[in-house]
Structures are given as C-alpha cells and as structure tokens.
Amino acid sequence: MKQTKRITVMAMLLALGLVLPYVFHGIPKGGMLFSPLHMPALIGGLVLGPVEGAIVGVLCPILNSMITGMPQGNTLIAMCFELPVYAIVTGIMIRVLKEKKDGVKIYAALIIAMIVGRIAGGMIQSIILGLGNYSLQMWATAYFVSTFPGIVMHLLVIPPVCMALKKAGIAC
C-alpha cells in the first residue's frame, strides 16, 4: 500500500476512534461495555500492520482524552499501552498466519491480540495501583467480564470490516 493511502487509512481510523466513543457513550456504561476505542487499534493492526496500527492505538486514547476528557487517569495510561499491543499483535499475527484462510487468520489474530493486550493493560494497572491493590479478580472483571459485550461485538464486526477493506484494496 502506498504511503499516502496508509496515512489516509490511519487518519480514517483516528477519526473512527473519535466518533465511536460518542456513539457508545450514549448507552449507559457503553464505553466500558463495548470498548469502542479498541476497534480502530485492532483494525489498524490488521489492515496497516504493527507500526501504523500501534500509532493509531496510542493516539486514539490521547486525542479522546484531550477532546472529551475521557479516558482519564490510570485508564488513559493503561489504554496507551493496551491498544498499541492490540495493533502490534494483530499486525504480527496476520503476517505469521499468512498461509491461512482470511477468516481464520483474522479471528486468530484478534483473539490472541485481545488476550495479550488485556494482559498488558492489567500489568500497567497493577503497576499504577500497586500489586497489593490490584488483584487477579479485579483484572478479570475489568478486562473480560465487564467488557464481554465488546469482545463479542469486536469478533462479529471487525472481521467483515477487514474483509471488505481487503476487497476494496485498502488492506495490506
């Protein structure tokens, strides 16, 4: 993909990262339940690769925080690590699994990235809050139980979006 097209896709994903939270914050606890900022980072890793995807992953929470005030505090810091990890892992996995069928490699990359990214986010939270103040139960609840609707939504929405982008010649 040409550099101009890559920058344009990055800009579109950043714009998506600004619009999606508005949509989901209209639902009570929608930001927590559906994790809308995760989508641009995951798509960025799958479509652009690990580097550009990671840039999208870092910038989305920072820009949102500057514009809307959310996320803030330790959530902002954790997301600035978690989201780039999503992009890096999806970007690497999509290349490692290049011989697999598109659907298989996208789902595998997403699932692995969601696990590794949530581990990274939890590690940052435990550093910020202190190991004694952040338990495995708190992590599992915050990163899996409370966000389960978002996990399901990401697994249902992102693969068809990536397939459509590939069909349109936008994906790597």
C-alpha positions as CSV (number, residue, x, y, z in Angstrom):
1,M,0.0,0.0,0.0
2,K,1.4,3.4,-0.9
3,Q,2.4,5.8,1.9
4,T,-0.4,8.3,1.1
5,K,-3.0,5.6,1.3
6,R,-1.5,4.3,4.6
7,I,-1.6,7.8,6.1
8,T,-5.2,8.3,4.9
9,V,-6.3,5.0,6.4
10,M,-4.6,6.0,9.7
11,A,-6.4,9.3,9.6
12,M,-9.8,7.5,9.0
13,L,-9.1,5.1,11.9
14,L,-8.2,8.0,14.2
15,A,-11.5,9.7,13.1
16,L,-13.3,6.5,13.8
17,G,-11.6,6.5,17.2
18,L,-13.1,9.9,17.9
19,V,-16.6,9.2,16.7
20,L,-17.2,5.7,18.1
21,P,-16.9,6.8,21.8
22,Y,-19.6,9.4,21.2
23,V,-21.9,6.7,19.8
24,F,-21.3,4.2,22.6
25,H,-21.2,6.7,25.5
26,G,-24.9,7.4,24.7
27,I,-25.6,4.0,26.1
28,P,-25.3,3.8,29.9
29,K,-21.8,2.4,30.6
30,G,-21.4,1.9,26.9
31,G,-17.7,2.9,26.8
32,M,-16.8,0.2,29.4
33,L,-19.2,-2.4,27.9
34,F,-18.3,-2.1,24.2
35,S,-14.7,-0.7,24.3
36,P,-15.1,1.4,21.2
37,L,-11.5,2.7,21.2
38,H,-10.2,-0.8,20.8
39,M,-11.7,-1.2,17.3
40,P,-9.5,1.3,15.5
41,A,-6.4,-0.2,17.0
42,L,-7.4,-3.7,16.2
43,I,-8.4,-2.8,12.7
44,G,-5.2,-0.7,12.3
45,G,-3.0,-3.7,13.2
46,L,-4.9,-6.0,10.8
47,V,-5.1,-3.6,7.9
48,L,-1.9,-1.4,8.2
49,G,0.4,-3.6,10.2
50,P,2.0,-3.4,13.6
51,V,3.7,0.0,13.4
52,E,1.0,2.2,11.9
53,G,-1.6,0.3,13.9
54,A,0.4,1.0,17.1
55,I,0.4,4.7,16.3
56,V,-3.4,4.6,15.9
57,G,-3.6,2.7,19.2
58,V,-1.6,5.3,21.1
59,L,-3.2,8.3,19.5
60,C,-6.8,7.3,19.9
61,P,-7.0,7.4,23.7
62,I,-4.7,10.5,23.9
63,L,-6.8,12.5,21.4
64,N,-10.1,11.4,23.0
65,S,-8.8,12.5,26.4
66,M,-7.7,15.9,25.1
67,I,-11.0,16.5,23.3
68,T,-13.6,14.9,25.6
69,G,-11.8,14.3,28.9
70,M,-12.2,10.5,28.5
71,P,-10.4,8.3,29.2
72,Q,-8.6,9.8,32.1
73,G,-6.1,8.9,34.8
74,N,-4.9,5.3,35.1
75,T,-7.4,4.2,32.4
76,L,-5.8,6.5,29.9
77,I,-2.3,5.3,30.8
78,A,-3.3,1.7,30.6
79,M,-5.1,2.2,27.3
80,C,-2.0,3.9,25.9
81,F,-0.2,0.5,26.3
82,E,-3.1,-1.9,25.8
83,L,-4.3,-0.5,22.4
84,P,-0.8,-0.4,20.7
85,V,-0.3,-4.0,21.9
86,Y,-3.5,-5.0,20.2
87,A,-2.2,-3.4,17.0
88,I,1.3,-4.9,17.2
89,V,0.0,-8.4,18.0
90,T,-2.7,-8.4,15.2
91,G,-0.2,-6.9,12.8
92,I,2.4,-9.6,13.5
93,M,-0.1,-12.5,13.7
94,I,-1.8,-11.6,10.4
95,R,1.7,-11.9,8.8
96,V,2.6,-15.1,10.7
97,L,-0.7,-16.7,9.7
98,K,-0.5,-15.5,6.0
99,E,-0.9,-19.0,4.6
100,K,-4.2,-19.5,6.4
101,K,-7.6,-18.5,5.0
102,D,-8.5,-14.9,5.6
103,G,-11.3,-15.6,8.2
104,V,-9.1,-18.0,10.2
105,K,-6.1,-15.6,10.3
106,I,-8.3,-12.6,11.2
107,Y,-10.1,-14.4,14.0
108,A,-6.9,-16.0,15.4
109,A,-5.0,-12.7,15.3
110,L,-8.0,-10.9,17.0
111,I,-8.3,-13.5,19.8
112,I,-4.6,-13.6,20.5
113,A,-4.3,-9.8,20.4
114,M,-7.3,-9.4,22.7
115,I,-5.8,-11.7,25.3
116,V,-2.2,-10.2,25.1
117,G,-3.5,-6.6,25.1
118,R,-5.7,-7.2,28.1
119,I,-2.7,-8.8,29.9
120,A,-0.6,-5.7,29.1
121,G,-3.4,-3.4,30.3
122,G,-3.7,-5.3,33.5
123,M,0.0,-5.2,34.1
124,I,0.0,-1.4,33.7
125,Q,-3.0,-1.1,36.0
126,S,-1.1,-3.2,38.7
127,I,1.9,-1.0,38.3
128,I,-0.1,2.1,38.7
129,L,-2.3,0.9,41.5
130,G,0.3,-1.3,43.2
131,L,0.4,-5.1,43.2
132,G,-1.3,-5.3,46.5
133,N,-4.2,-3.1,45.4
134,Y,-5.0,-4.8,42.1
135,S,-6.0,-8.5,42.2
136,L,-6.4,-11.1,39.5
137,Q,-10.2,-11.0,40.2
138,M,-10.2,-7.2,39.6
139,W,-8.3,-7.7,36.4
140,A,-10.5,-10.5,35.1
141,T,-13.6,-8.5,35.9
142,A,-12.4,-5.3,34.4
143,Y,-10.9,-6.8,31.2
144,F,-13.1,-9.8,30.5
145,V,-16.4,-9.9,32.4
146,S,-17.4,-6.2,32.2
147,T,-16.2,-5.9,28.6
148,F,-17.7,-9.2,27.3
149,P,-20.3,-7.5,25.1
150,G,-17.4,-5.5,23.5
151,I,-15.4,-8.7,22.9
152,V,-18.3,-10.3,21.2
153,M,-19.0,-7.2,19.1
154,H,-15.4,-6.9,18.0
155,L,-15.4,-10.5,17.0
156,L,-18.6,-10.0,15.0
157,V,-17.8,-6.6,13.4
158,I,-14.1,-6.4,12.8
159,P,-13.6,-9.5,10.5
160,P,-16.2,-8.4,7.9
161,V,-14.9,-4.9,8.0
162,C,-11.3,-6.1,7.3
163,M,-12.6,-8.4,4.6
164,A,-14.4,-5.5,3.0
165,L,-11.3,-3.3,3.2
166,K,-9.2,-6.0,1.6
167,K,-11.8,-6.4,-1.2
168,A,-11.7,-2.6,-1.7
169,G,-7.9,-2.8,-2.0
170,I,-7.3,-0.8,1.2
171,A,-5.9,-3.6,3.4
172,C,-2.3,-4.9,3.2
